[in-house]
Amino acid sequence: MEQITKPHCGARLDRLPDCRWHSSMFAVVAFGLLVCWSNA
């Protein structure tokens, strides 16, 4: 039987861009989702 290997998520998470612009865009999207879903 084949063995199922787990994905290497740690390497991908380390390569995410973490400059100030990306952090602010993440905050804007998260706030927008929070507002939209709370008013639904």
N, C-alpha and C positions, 0 to 999 in steps of 0.2 A: 504494500500500500504506500501511496505517496504521503510524505509528511508535509503538513501545511506550515509554511514559515510565516512568522509574524512580520508585519511591515516595520521598517526602520523609521519610525516617526521622529525620533530624536534628531537625526541628521537633518531632516527637512525643517524642523522647528528652529534649529540653529541657524539656518540660512535665510530665515525671514528678515526682510529689511526692518530696521528699528530706528529710523531717523524720526525727527520731530514731525515731519509732514505725514508720514504713515500713521503715527500714533494719533495725531489730531483727526485724520480721516476715519480711523477706527472708532474714535470717540463720537464723531458726528453720526456715523452709521448706527452705532449702538444706541445713541440717544434717540435717533429717528425711529428705530424699531421699537424702543420702549414706549415712545409717545404714541405711535400708530397702534400698537397692540393693546395699550392700556385704554384707548378710546374706542376700541372695536365693540 
